[in-house]
Amino acid sequence: MPDYSNPDTPLTGRRCDWQATIVRGPVRYGMNPSQECAGTCTPRPGATVGSLLAWIKSWYAEHNGIPVSDVTIMRYSLREK
């Protein structure tokens, strides 16, 4: 099974299902408001876990009108098909 905790792990499947817990703004000690997001994508040739996570951050930022620097992925899971 691939090591999806390593950002350099290549994505080799034709499709990838993902789920992520995302926090807006800086993460602080204690409770942080978060949002669960999920989707499916078709990885480009040469895509890695890190490039998929960067895409998720930019997608979330664009859809919520916030800077990418204000997006933190707290938890994620991936499944290739």
N, C-alpha and C positions, 0 to 999 in steps of 0.2 A: 504494500500500500504506500502511495506517495506521502512524503512528509510535507503536508500543507502548512506547517508552522515555519518552514524555511522559505523566505521570499524568492530565493533563486530556483525553487523547484519548478521545472517546466510543466505547463499544462498541455497534455497530449490528447485529451478527449475532443470529440467534435462539438460537444456542448458542455457547459458547466453550470450547475445550479449553485447559487450562493445565498447565504443568509448572513446578516450582519447586525450588530447592535451598535448604533451610531450616537455619539454625543456631540452637540453643538457647542462651540466655544471651548475654552480651556477646561481641562478636567481638574476638579478640586477634591479635596478630602471630603468624604461623606457622600451624600446622595447627589447624583448628577442626573438631570433629566435626559432620558435617552429615547431612541426610536428604533423599532425593529424594522428592517427592510429585507426584501428578498427578491431574487430575480433569476433569470436564465440568460446566458450569453454564449456567443460563439467565439472562442478565443482565436486571435490572429496567430499565424505561424510565428513561433518563437516566444509566445506569451509565457509569462511566469506568474507565480502567485503574487509577487510584488507588483507586477504591472496590472494585474486584475484588481488588487486592492487600491492602487492609485486611480484606476478608472472608476471604481465604486465611490471613492471620495470626491472625484470631480463631478460625477453624475449627481450625487447627493447635493453638492454645493450649488450646481447649476439649477437643479429643480427647486431649491429652497432660497435662492438669491443671496447666498452667503459666500464669503471667500473660502477657498479650499483649505487655507490655514486654520479655519475655525471648525474643521471636521475631524473628529477622532473616531476611529473604529476601535471599539472596546473589545469586541468578540466577533469572530466570524467562523463560518463553516463552509466547506466547498465539497461538491460531489461532481465528478466528471462522468459523462455518459458516452 
